[in-house]
Amino acid sequence: MSDINWNDYSLETQAIRAGHKRTHEDEHSMPIFTTSSYVFKSAEEASLRFTGQKPGNIYSRFTNPTVNAFQERLALMEKGERCLAFASGMAAIMAVGMGLLKTGDHIVCSRSVFGNTVIMFQNYFSKFGIETDFVDLIDTGAWEAAIKPNTRFLFLETPSNPLTEIADISLLADIAHAHNCLLIVDNCFCTPVLQRPFELGADIVIHSATKYIDGQGRCVGGAVIASDEIIEKYIYPYLRTGGATMSPFNAWVFLSGLETLAVRMKAHCDNAFDLALWLEQQPSVAKVHYPGLASHAQHELAKRQQSHFGGIVSFELAGGKEHAWRVIDATQMISITANLGDVKTTITHPATTTHGRLTPEARATAGIKDGLVRLSVGLESITDIKNDLLKGLGA
Ligand SMILES: *Cc1c(COP(=O)(O)O)cnc(C)c1O
């Protein structure tokens, strides 16, 4: 098994079989290695491993067989050279910043990235003299205009949350490279099953494994995938020192999450597509945001760039905040929570939760209307999901 070149296999197979190096116990399923340190055969071997002259485990802050298996598997699935796992998605983003940036550097970031990513760049990196300009995700001209001589990277998520806007990754990669910058894509919403940013020219891919990779809302984790050079020079030394390590238990949960990821993503997409079409037919719904709909402004781009349209659907109620809250409160089965990517359907009101700290003007600029409701469509029966929403929609 160790002789297999997993690059020759498809994503579905890599997701199930790659990364596990069977031990002398001949186990069929990946074990959890709960050990903080490892034993060396001699003082010389210890020295060679510590200096990196000989491969092998050293200490579980930066080398653990279960975590390694997860890293290898996710790197293959993303078609990246190397992956490093982190304690959370935010720890992965922090590591990219700490590894790549220095005082005086500049970032261009989409305005519609995960809220804590904005806070990380705006409130924390700024303390060390790193400036960030935020731009409209789909305004290519604004991205290029924001680039300065000291810009180190462009950072985005696509589709955006909660409006599912789609950025043209190839175009932005070309712009980044023409200005000697890196393009970083947070691929949390699509996962490698739906979108492979490296094939479109991205330099670094970020994951919050907490979402679809786990898929059942159990563990928090993250990952950075990049070239050997970027990982070896900038990210690995920071992980080794910074210590925001993924635990072997979480890696084990994420490994089994990856095994069912392709099947789950397809089912999430099918349910979401069905629901989006149905929502468009509801008289009280003013607008549905879903890249699979012909009415979506970047529908053609989504078709080109993604293999399917994802599990996130949002919709606007003509009746504003009151009606949005009524729909949310009338649900009995659907979970009222801001988490996403779970087999359980979740529902949120962005204007008063995830985007509640923004000023009304900033919310308007971001396109977050008071009547907007976001769904992370799960894998329950689509009929039961519709019936749960219908309680408040019709009322
Ligand atoms: C949740 C999320 C993160 C942060 O990940 P954690 O695992 O919660 O730290 C980053 N990016 C996106 C797009 C997310 O949805």
Ligand as a Chemical Component Dictionary entry (heavy atoms), coordinates in Angstrom:
data_LIG
# 
_chem_comp.id                   LIG 
_chem_comp.type                 NON-POLYMER 
_chem_comp.pdbx_formal_charge   0 
_chem_comp.three_letter_code    LIG 
# 
loop_
_chem_comp_atom.comp_id 
_chem_comp_atom.atom_id 
_chem_comp_atom.alt_atom_id 
_chem_comp_atom.type_symbol 
_chem_comp_atom.charge 
_chem_comp_atom.model_Cartn_x 
_chem_comp_atom.model_Cartn_y 
_chem_comp_atom.model_Cartn_z 
_chem_comp_atom.pdbx_ordinal 
LIG C1 C1 C 0 -15.709 29.197 10.195 1  
LIG C2 C2 C 0 -14.871 29.824 9.168  2  
LIG C3 C3 C 0 -13.549 30.191 9.446  3  
LIG C4 C4 C 0 -12.929 30.035 10.807 4  
LIG O1 O1 O 0 -12.751 28.689 11.117 5  
LIG P1 P1 P 0 -12.755 28.144 12.635 6  
LIG O2 O2 O 0 -12.479 26.689 12.435 7  
LIG O3 O3 O 0 -14.107 28.434 13.207 8  
LIG O4 O4 O 0 -11.668 28.864 13.346 9  
LIG C5 C5 C 0 -12.794 30.746 8.417  10 
LIG N1 N1 N 0 -13.319 30.919 7.194  11 
LIG C6 C6 C 0 -14.590 30.579 6.893  12 
LIG C7 C7 C 0 -15.109 30.800 5.520  13 
LIG C8 C8 C 0 -15.403 30.022 7.873  14 
LIG O5 O5 O 0 -16.679 29.707 7.576  15 
# 
loop_
_chem_comp_bond.comp_id 
_chem_comp_bond.atom_id_1 
_chem_comp_bond.atom_id_2 
_chem_comp_bond.value_order 
_chem_comp_bond.pdbx_ordinal 
LIG C1 C2 SING 1  
LIG C2 C3 SING 2  
LIG C2 C8 DOUB 3  
LIG C3 C4 SING 4  
LIG C3 C5 DOUB 5  
LIG C4 O1 SING 6  
LIG O1 P1 SING 7  
LIG P1 O2 DOUB 8  
LIG P1 O3 SING 9  
LIG P1 O4 SING 10 
LIG C5 N1 SING 11 
LIG N1 C6 DOUB 12 
LIG C6 C7 SING 13 
LIG C6 C8 SING 14 
LIG C8 O5 SING 15 
# 
